Amino acid sequence: MDKITFNPEGEAPVDFYVLEQTKIGGINYILVTDFEEGDGEALILKDLSGEDAAESVYAIVSEDEELDAVAKVFENMLDDVEFV
């Protein structure tokens, strides 16, 4: 499992583990968790950076319709993941 570090402006770096990634409608999404093993907090992040960007910029998907659609894709990709 890949570990990535996010550096939010004005905050301490945060490590997440990437469970899966997908591209929908030309937009990259990643499913991340805060624990490498076991149950942890999961987030779906959306890549907001351009294709030529040197670094990726991610935001938490919070719009309900988008979140539901992307969550269903990840549930289908991973047998042991269920969003509640």
Backbone as numpy.savetxt, mean C-alpha at the origin, in Angstrom:
# Nx Ny Nz CAx CAy CAz Cx Cy Cz
9.63 -10.97 1.98 8.79 -9.80 1.98 9.68 -8.57 1.98
9.39 -7.65 1.08 10.19 -6.43 0.99 9.80 -5.45 2.09
10.81 -4.81 2.67 10.60 -3.77 3.67 10.93 -2.43 3.03
10.04 -1.48 3.22 10.30 -0.13 2.71 10.16 0.86 3.85
10.89 1.94 3.73 10.86 2.99 4.73 10.26 4.25 4.13
9.25 4.76 4.81 8.62 6.01 4.40 9.16 7.12 5.28
9.38 8.27 4.67 9.91 9.44 5.38 8.91 10.59 5.30
7.85 10.54 6.12 6.88 11.64 6.10 7.53 12.95 6.54
7.15 14.04 5.89 7.72 15.35 6.24 7.40 15.68 7.69
8.44 16.05 8.42 8.28 16.48 9.80 8.04 15.36 10.79
8.14 14.10 10.35 7.92 12.96 11.23 9.07 11.98 11.13
9.12 11.07 12.08 10.16 10.03 12.07 9.88 9.03 10.95
10.92 8.42 10.38 10.72 7.39 9.36 9.89 6.22 9.89
9.11 5.62 8.98 8.23 4.51 9.34 8.51 3.35 8.39
8.72 2.15 8.95 8.95 0.95 8.13 7.64 0.21 7.90
7.46 -0.27 6.67 6.32 -1.11 6.32 6.83 -2.29 5.51
6.05 -3.36 5.52 6.36 -4.56 4.74 5.33 -4.68 3.62
5.81 -4.85 2.41 4.94 -4.91 1.24 4.41 -6.33 1.08
3.08 -6.46 1.18 2.44 -7.76 1.00 2.17 -8.05 -0.47
1.77 -7.01 -1.22 1.42 -7.20 -2.63 1.37 -5.84 -3.30
1.45 -5.85 -4.62 1.29 -4.62 -5.39 0.50 -4.93 -6.64
-0.17 -3.90 -7.16 -0.96 -4.06 -8.38 -1.05 -2.72 -9.09
-1.46 -2.77 -10.33 -1.66 -1.56 -11.11 -3.09 -1.59 -11.65
-3.86 -0.56 -11.35 -5.25 -0.46 -11.77 -5.44 0.90 -12.44
-5.92 0.88 -13.67 -6.15 2.14 -14.37 -4.91 2.99 -14.50
-3.75 2.34 -14.62 -2.50 3.07 -14.76 -1.92 3.59 -13.46
-2.54 3.28 -12.34 -2.08 3.74 -11.03 -1.54 2.55 -10.24
-0.36 2.72 -9.67 0.25 1.67 -8.84 -0.28 1.76 -7.42
-0.65 0.59 -6.87 -1.10 0.48 -5.49 -0.24 -0.56 -4.80
0.03 -0.36 -3.50 0.71 -1.36 -2.71 -0.09 -1.62 -1.44
-0.07 -2.87 -1.03 -0.68 -3.28 0.24 0.46 -3.49 1.21
0.46 -2.74 2.30 1.55 -2.80 3.27 1.01 -3.12 4.66
1.90 -3.65 5.49 1.57 -3.92 6.89 2.72 -3.46 7.77
2.42 -3.26 9.04 3.45 -2.78 9.96 4.21 -3.90 10.65
3.76 -5.18 10.47 4.46 -6.32 11.06 4.83 -7.30 9.97
6.04 -7.85 10.06 6.50 -8.79 9.05 5.72 -10.11 9.11
5.36 -10.54 10.32 4.61 -11.79 10.48 3.43 -11.56 11.41
2.38 -12.36 11.22 1.21 -12.27 12.08 0.27 -11.17 11.63
-0.74 -10.93 12.45 -1.73 -9.91 12.13 -1.19 -8.53 12.47
-1.36 -7.64 11.56 -0.91 -6.27 11.78 -1.86 -5.31 11.11
-1.61 -4.06 11.26 -2.38 -3.02 10.61 -2.01 -3.00 9.14
-3.00 -3.06 8.26 -2.74 -3.03 6.82 -3.24 -1.73 6.23
-2.51 -1.23 5.26 -2.89 -0.01 4.55 -2.74 -0.23 3.06
-3.59 0.41 2.30 -3.44 0.43 0.86 -2.94 1.81 0.50
-1.81 1.85 -0.19 -1.18 3.11 -0.57 -1.20 3.27 -2.08
-1.37 4.50 -2.51 -1.48 4.85 -3.93 -0.24 5.67 -4.32
0.38 5.29 -5.43 1.56 6.00 -5.91 1.13 7.27 -6.63
1.52 8.41 -6.10 1.16 9.70 -6.68 2.26 10.30 -7.54
3.42 9.66 -7.58 4.56 10.22 -8.32 4.43 9.94 -9.81
5.05 10.76 -10.58 5.06 10.58 -12.03 6.00 9.46 -12.43
5.88 9.02 -13.67 6.69 7.91 -14.16 8.19 8.22 -14.14
8.56 9.47 -14.33 9.97 9.85 -14.39 10.53 10.31 -13.05
9.75 10.19 -11.98 10.18 10.67 -10.67 11.30 9.80 -10.12
12.26 10.43 -9.46 13.38 9.71 -8.87 12.95 8.91 -7.65
11.98 9.42 -6.90 11.47 8.75 -5.72 9.95 8.67 -5.81
9.40 7.62 -5.26 7.95 7.45 -5.25 7.33 8.24 -4.12
6.14 8.76 -4.37 5.36 9.47 -3.37 4.05 8.71 -3.21
3.77 8.24 -1.99 2.58 7.45 -1.73 1.65 8.18 -0.77
0.35 7.92 -0.95 -0.67 8.44 -0.04 -1.59 7.29 0.33
-2.13 7.34 1.53 -3.08 6.33 1.97 -4.38 6.51 1.20
-4.90 5.41 0.66 -6.18 5.46 -0.05 -7.27 5.59 1.01
-8.02 6.68 0.95 -9.05 6.91 1.97 -10.44 7.11 1.38
-10.54 7.35 0.09 -11.84 7.51 -0.56 -12.53 6.15 -0.60
-13.73 6.05 -0.03 -14.40 4.77 0.18 -14.55 3.92 -1.08
-14.99 4.50 -2.16 -15.23 3.73 -3.38 -13.93 3.16 -3.94
-12.89 3.99 -3.98 -11.59 3.54 -4.45 -11.01 2.47 -3.52
-11.13 2.68 -2.22 -10.61 1.74 -1.24 -11.29 0.38 -1.37
-12.61 0.36 -1.50 -13.34 -0.90 -1.65 -12.92 -1.65 -2.91
-12.77 -0.93 -4.01 -12.40 -1.56 -5.28 -11.00 -2.16 -5.22
-10.05 -1.42 -4.70 -8.67 -1.90 -4.63 -8.55 -3.02 -3.60
-9.27 -2.92 -2.49 -9.25 -3.97 -1.47 -9.75 -5.29 -2.06
-10.78 -5.25 -2.88 -11.29 -6.48 -3.52 -10.23 -7.11 -4.43
-9.49 -6.30 -5.14 -8.42 -6.82 -6.00 -7.37 -7.53 -5.15
-6.95 -6.90 -4.05 -5.95 -7.52 -3.18 -6.50 -8.78 -2.51
-7.77 -8.79 -2.11 -8.35 -10.00 -1.52 -8.33 -11.15 -2.51
-8.58 -10.86 -3.79 -8.55 -11.91 -4.82 -7.12 -12.39 -5.08
-6.15 -11.51 -4.92 -4.76 -11.87 -5.17 -4.18 -12.71 -4.04
-4.62 -12.45 -2.82 -4.08 -13.12 -1.64 -5.17 -13.91 -0.93
-4.99 -15.20 -0.84 -6.00 -16.07 -0.25 -6.23 -15.80 1.24
-5.19 -15.41 1.96 -5.29 -15.28 3.41 -5.52 -13.85 3.90
-5.94 -12.95 3.01 -6.17 -11.56 3.39 -7.65 -11.25 3.27
-8.19 -10.68 4.34 -9.58 -10.23 4.33 -9.65 -8.88 5.01
-10.25 -7.92 4.34 -10.38 -6.58 4.88 -11.71 -6.46 5.61
-11.66 -5.92 6.83 -12.88 -5.73 7.61 -13.06 -4.29 7.97
